[in-house]
Amino acid sequence: MRRQFQGQGASRGSALGRAWVRLPDVLEVGEQHIAADQVDAELERLHQAVGRVRAEMQALRERLQDALAPELGQFLDLHALLLEDPELLQGLDEAIRGQQLSADYALHLQRERITAGFRAMDDVYFRSRVEDVDQVIGRIHASLHARHDGRAGMAGEVLVAETVPPAELAQLQQQGVVAVVTTGGSPLSHSAILARSLHLPMVVGVPGLLQRLSDGEVLTVDGTSGEVVAAPGPADLRRHRERRRAVARELRALRRLRREPTRTLDGVEIGLYANAESPGDVARAHALGAAGIGLYRTEFLFLQRTVVPGEDEQFHAYRDVLLAMDGRPVTIRLLDLGADKADRTGLALRDEPNPALGLRGIRLAMARPALLETQLRALLRASAYGRLRILVPMVAGREQVRHVRTVIDRLSVELRTAGHGVAEGIQVGAMIEVPAAALALSTLIGDVDFLSIGTNDLVQYLLAADRDNEALGEFYTPLHPAVLRVLRDVIRTGKVHGRPVSVCGELAGDPDLSPLLLALGLEQFSLHPATLLDVRQVLRACDLSRLRARLPALMRAPDRPAIERWITRQQPRIEGA
């Protein structure tokens, strides 16, 4: 019997497959003791399982390097750190050796103890880390029994689950899983971001679905509209085929856009830049015709390292990015490291009560002068090899930008005296992600050459909603009147003062939101290479003057549904799609 369910489209595409219904996996293990002569064997069994999981995570990190949004790389790094956590590992060893408990029951007790501690904390960020602990311990438990969440996915299946960890999505796709449907989650979750990068159809937020489906039922999944149909009829199957043909046409059209300019219907050039954090990202950006690198994240040099990279290592990394872009501008962000990222160098503070509001970005750099100077020396030396722009993260006031400029001026003199080439007139910009910087922009704009809006952090700070907490999915949204007003004002202030403004957060990479950003006045986008052609296609189909004329109606929208209706009405017609 046909049943139709409605969720939120999180990753575009259409799929037809058999349902694989996976109920929440709770690690419930009864108390199990082992004999004294079994302790060494049980410890070895546990250590081998942990070693296998470490290897799996490292292999996954390497395999997905070019597809990962940066936050997802940090997610995998966090899981890798949990696998090295002495508190977890020593507690397991002590439970097995000292209490003669089985590895399974030791895992169960450690999970209960650690997650209880997280849940007792007032800070939302740490409470949300319970899911990370569950996923890591679940992987170890699965490895102990040579299984992975009960069974692997099969070709032609649609996974239906409560949630899906980002680290699992790529494995599911390789196994032939054709789509994912979840009862929880958000289109802005890490899993949804990765699904879009992998072009894996995904629908989230379908309440009650686990209790209403059975394994093996045939489903159609529309990752655009969020519609899921069980036991589809002839009309449903026909719509699915039509959607698949439309996707195929769109892909053919996208391939033709690699060398096309990013120009609106009414002839306005739009700067389409790429975000990057690896050589693979840079190579893809170059191949897809990006105007340059709008945001190069330098954290990858520091994460999963026990020793801070030196000046020469950093210089070679930055020089190679500039050379790879062959004269196109490259914006390299100063280190944005904090306790919310998996840093093993000891630079970031441990156990900060609220890492998102802690010592990170330019705050950390100013607290560690040698760290800032080493990075700036490397950047200044690399500037001789291309068009470098330096971006300062987590700016809250002009004194932070002025501090960076003062250090740059001093180091430039020192490096030239020592015989190094340093470019003249290197541009310095501010990342607008702290509400204070956005609201008091007129006080600091005279000290910067350009602005880059980091919407991921800006939205969470404006709305007081942790972007990593899926329970807050409905609260964390860029489609809030306050967010749109701040974006409009920042872009407008930049234009008045002749400072280019780009958006480099996840917002810029969503093709459905491209008309909204154009209406707000944006003319520079910076996004992950995976969605660059999709956004270019939409931008080329937009009439900029028409969108700007409809900005007043957008700014009058009182809530998210009204903003969504405005967006729906402004979607351009894509030729050939």
N, C-alpha and C positions, 0 to 999 in steps of 0.2 A: 504494500500500500504506500502510495506516494506521500512523503512528508517534506515540508519545506521549513528551513530554519534560517534565521537571520542573525549575522554577526557583523563585525567590522572588517572590511577588506584591509589586509596588512601588506600583502605582496601580490602584485598584479599577475594575472594569468588564469587560464582555465584548465581544470583537470577532471578526469573521469577515472575512477578506480574503486577498488574494494576497501571497505572500512577496516582499519586495524584499531580496535578500541583498546586503549591502554589505561587502566584504572590507576589512580595514584599509588605509587609504590612506597609504603611506609616500612621502615626497617624495624620490624617487631620480632625480636628473637628472645626465646625463653632462656632462663639462666642455665648456662652449660659450663661444667667443669671438666678438666682433663687430668689425666694421671701425671705424676711428676716426670715420668720418663717420656712424656709426649710434649713437654714444654719446648724443647729445642726445635723439634719438628714443626710445632705450631708457630713459633716465632719465624722460622724460615719460610713457612707458607705465607705468613702475613707480609714479610719483607719482599718476597717475590711478587706478591700482588701489588704492593705499593710501587715497586720498580716497574711493573708492566703499565700501571696507570700513568706514571711519570713519562714513560716512553711514548705512550699513546698521546698524551697532551702535547709533548714536544713535537711529535710527528704532525699532529693536527695543526699546531701553530705554524710550522714550516710550510705545510701544504696549502694553508689558507692565507699565507702572507699577503698576496696581492688582492684577495677578495675581502679582507677584513676591514671594516670600519675601525678606526683607532680604538674606540671604546671597547670593542670586542677583543682586540688584542690584549687590552688591559685586563679584561675579564679572564682570559686564558692565563695570563700571567698571575693573576690573583689565585686562581686554582692551583697553579704550579707552586706558589708560595705556601698555600695551605698544606700541600703534600710534603713540604719541608719543615713545617711548623714543629719545633721541639715539644711544645705542649701537647700536641696531638700524638706525635710518634712516641714520646717517652711515656705518656699515659697508657698507650696501648701495650708497650713492652712491659711496663710495671704490672698491668692487669693480668697479663699472661704469665709472667714469671713469678710475680709475688702472690697472686691470688689463684693461679692455675685456672684461669678462665679461658674459654675457647676464643679464637680470633673474632668470630662473629659476635659473641656477647660482649667482648671488649670494645668492638666498634660501636655496638648499641649503647653501651654505657658512656663512651666518650662523646658520642653524638648528643646524648641527653644532657650531659654536663655542660658541653660547650654551648649548645643552642640555648639552654636555660640561662646561661650568663648573658648571651646576646639579647635575649628577649627581655631580660630585666633592665636593660639599659634604657635611659630616657631618649637617647638619640635615635632618630628614625633610620639613619644610615646604617648603624651597627645592627639594629633589629632586622634590617633587610638582608644582612649577611647570613642569616640562618639558611636561606636557600642555597648559598654557595657551600656552606658546610654540608648540607644534605646531599648536594650533588657530588662533592668530592668523596664523602664516605660511601655514598651509593655506588660510585665507580669502584672503590676498593672492594666493597662487598660483592659486587658483580664479578670482579676479577678473581676473588677467592673461590668462586664457584664456576669459573670459566664461562660466565654468561654476561650478556649485556642487556640489562633491562628486560630479562625474560627471554627475548628472542630478537633477532635482527629483523629489520623491515624487509619486505619482499617487493620485487618489481611490480608496479601496478597498484600499490596500496596507498591509501590516504590515512595518515596517522591522525587519530582523534584522541586527544589527551587533555589533561588539565592544563599543563604547561609543558614547554619543551626547552631544555637548556640550549643556548646558542652553540655550545661545543658539539652538540649532537646533530645539528641540522645538516652539516656537510656530509657526515657519515650516512645519514638517512638518504640524502640525494644520491650518493654513490651506490647505495643498495637498491635504488630504483623506486623509492617512495616518490609519488608524483605530486603530493600536496600535504599540507599540515593544517589541521583545524584544532583550535584550543577553546576551552570554556573560559579561560582567564586570559590575562595579558592585555597588551595595548599595541596599537600600530606603531608606537614610538619605542617599544621595548627593544632590547638588544637582539632578541631572537628575530623580531620582525625586520630590523635593519639588516641582519645577515641574510634572511630569506630573500629580501629584495636584491641584495648583492649577488646571490646565487640564482636569481630568477626562479625561485621555487614558490608556487602559489601558496598563499597562507591567508586564513581567516581566523580572527581572534574574537573572544568575547561572545561565544554562543552558549548561553546558560542552559543547563540541564541536558546537554547533548549526550553526555556519557551514559545517562540512564535510559536514553531513548533510542540508542543504536545498538546493533549486534555486529560482532565480527562477521566480515564477508558481505555485508550489505553493499550494494553499489551506490556510490555517491557521485554527484557532480559538484564541483567547487569552483566558485567564481571569486577569485582573489581581488577583483576590482569592486564589485558591489557588495561582497560579504555574504552572498547567498549560497546556502548548502542545501542540496536536494537529495533525499534518500529515496531509493526505488524510482529513479526518474522515468517519466513517460516519454513517448515519442517526441513531444514538443520540447521537452527539456534536453533530450539528446540532440535535437536539431539545433537548439540555441548553443549548446556546447560546441558542436562542429563549426557553427558560424563564428563563435568567439575564437576558436583555434585558428580558423582561416584569417581572421582579422589580426591576430597576433603574428602570424606568419608574414602577412603583408607589412605589418609594422616593422618587423625585424629586417625585412628587405629594404624598407625605406631608411631605417636607421643606418644600415651599412653604407648607403649612398651619402650619408651626412658627414663622414669622417673628414672630408676636405672642404666641406661647405662652410661659408661664413656664418657667424651667429648674428643674424640681422632680422629685425622684426618686419612684419608686412609693410609697414610704413617707412622702412628704410633706416631705422636707428640701429647702430652697431651696439651690441651687448657684449661685455667682456665675460667670457666663460673660462674660468680658471679651475684647476684641479687641486684637491687636497691630497697630500701624500705623506707617507712616513717610511717608505722603503724604496730601494732602487726600482723594484717592479712597478710600484705605483707611478714613479716618474716616467718610466718607459711607456707605460700605457697612456699617460697623459700626453706625451709627445706624439704617440701614434694616432691618438684621437683628435689631434689638432687643438689642444687646449691653448689658450692665449698665454698661459704661464702657470706657475704654481702659486696659488693664492694662499696656501697654508701648508708649510712643511713642518711637521711635528718632530722635535728632536728627542723626545722621551725614549724612543726605541734604542738609542745609544746607551741609555742608563738602566733600563728595566732588565731584570734578571741578571744583573751584574753585581759582583761584590766589590769591584774596584771602579772608581770614577774614571771615565775615559779621559785621557790627557789631551793637551792642545793639538798635537799632531794627528791623533786619531780623529778628533772632531774636524779638524781642517780638511783632511782627505775626504771625509763623508760629505761635508758641505760643498767643497770644490767639485766633487763628482756630480752633485745635483745640478749645480750651475752649468757645468759642461754639458750635461745631458740635455738641458733645455735650450742649448744652442742660441743664446742671446735673448731668449724670452725671459721676462721678469720672474724671479723666484723670491717668494716671501717666506723667510725662515723665522719661526717663532722661537723666542727664548724658552728655555726649559720650563715647562709647567708641571712640576713634580710636587706631589704632596702625599699625605698619609692615605689618600684614597686610591693611590696607584701602587702597584706591586714593586716598590723600590727596595733593593737589597744592598744598596751602597751605604746606607746609614745617613744619607743627606736629609731625607724627610723625617720629621718628628714621628715617633711612634705613639700610639694610644692617644691621639688627639681626640677630645670629646666630640668634635664635629669637623671631620676632615674637609668637607666641602667649603667650610668657612674658616679653614685653618691657614697654616703657613705654607702657601703654595704660590706658584707663578712668580711674579716679580717680588713678592714678599719674601719668599725663600731666597731668591737671588740676592736681595739686599741684605738679608741676614747672613749670607755666606759669600762675602765679597770675592774670595778666591774663585769660587764656582762661577760667578758672573764674569769675572775678568778672563778666566780661561776660555769660556765660551765665546765671549766677544773678540778676543784675540784670534781665535780660530775663524770666526766669521769674517773679520776684517781682512785676514790673509786670503780667504777664499774669494772676497769681493773682486779681486783682480781678474777672476776667471768668468765673470758674467754679471748680470744685472741683479744685484742683491738688494732686497729690502728686509729690514729687521722689524719684527713684530713683538711688542711687549705685552705679555698676558696678565690678566687680573688687575688691570690698571683701575685705581679708584680716584686718583688725583694727579695734578700736573707735576707734583714734586717727584713722583716715581719716574715719569718720562724724562724729566730734566736730569735726574740722577743718571739714567742710562746714557743720555746724550753727553753728559760731562765725562763719563768713563770712556765713551767712544772717542771723544776728542783727544783725551789724554793718551789712550792706547794707540790711536792712529799716528800720533807724533812719534811715540816710542818705536812702533813697528817700522815706520819709514826710515827712522834714524838707523835702525838695525838692518836696513837693506831690503825689507819686504815691500812688495807692491800692495797698495791699498787704494781702492777706488775713491774718487772724489764724490761728494754729495750723496752719500748713501742715505736712502730714505728710512726714516724711523716712524713706525705707526703704533697705534694703541688698539688693543683688542677690547671691544666694548661688550663686556659680559657681566660686569658689576653694575647694578642699578645706579649707584652713585655716579659713576662715570657717564652713564647715559643722561641722567637728569641734570648734571652740572657740566655738560660737554663744552659749553661756551668758555669755561674757565681753563680748559686744557687744549682746546683745538689749535690754538696758536703755536703749540709746542710739538705738533705732530705733522707728518706729511700725508698720512692716509689713515683710514679707519677700517677695522674689520670687526663685524658684529658676530660674536660667538653665541648663536641663539640657543644652543643646548644648555649652557649655564645660565644665560640671561633669563630664559623662561623659568627655570627652576627657582632662581632667586626672586624673580618678580612674583611668582605664584606660591612661594613657600612649599613647593612640591618636589620631593626627591625624584629625579628622573630615573634612578636605578631601582625604584620601588614600584613593582608592577601593581601593587594594591592601590597606588595613587594614579593609575593610568588615566582615569577620567578627569583628574585635576591637573595633570601635567599636559598642557596642550598649548601650542603657539596660537591657536585660534581663540584667543581671549581678547576682548577689546583693549585691555591694558597693554598687552604685548604689541598689538598693532599700533597703538598710539606711540609707544616708545620707539618702535622701528621707524615709523614715519618721521618722528621728530629728529632722530639721529641722522637719517638720510637727508632730511631737509637742511639740518645744520651743516652737514658736510658740504652740501652744494653751495650754500650761502658763502662759506669760507673757502671754497675752491679745493676741498679735500676729497679725493675719491673714497667711496664707501663700498665695501663688499660685505656679503653675508657668507660666512664659512661654516655655519652649523648645519645640522641635518635638514633644516628647513630648505636650504638652497638646493638640495638634491632631490626634492619631491616634485616631479613634473606637474602634479595637480595644483601645486601652490605657486608655480611660476607666474601665472597671471596676477596673483595677489601681490607678489613682490614687485612686479613691474608697476602695478598701480600705485604702490607705496613710494615709487621713485627710484627703485634699485636699478642700477645699470651694470653691476659687476656681481657675478655669482662665483662661488668657489665650492666645489663639491667632489665627492669621491668619483674616480674615473668610471666606476661601474654604472653610474646613472648619467654620465655626461651627454651621451648621444640622445637619451630620452628627453633631457631638459632642452637640448639644442633644438630638437624637433618641435617642441611646444613653443619655444621662444620665436622660432621662425614663422609660426602660424598666428602669432599674437599681433593685434593692432594696438600699438602703444598709446597713441593719442586717444583712442576709444576707451582704453582701460583707465587712463589718467582722468578722463572726463567722468568716470563712474566712481572715482575715489570718494567723493562726499557720501555717496550711498553706503560704501563700505564702512566709513568711519562712523556712520550713524547706527550701524548694527549693534544691538544692545547685548547680544550673547552669542555663544558658539553656534547654535542652530542657524541664526540669522547670517552669520559669517559664512557658514557652509553653504547656505542657499545662494549667497552672492558668488561664491567660488563656482558652484555648479553652473550658474547662468553665464559665467565668463569663459568657460572652457572653449578653446578654439577648435575649429574643425581641422583635422589633420588629413591632408591629401594622401590618398592611397591607403588610409587606415580603415 
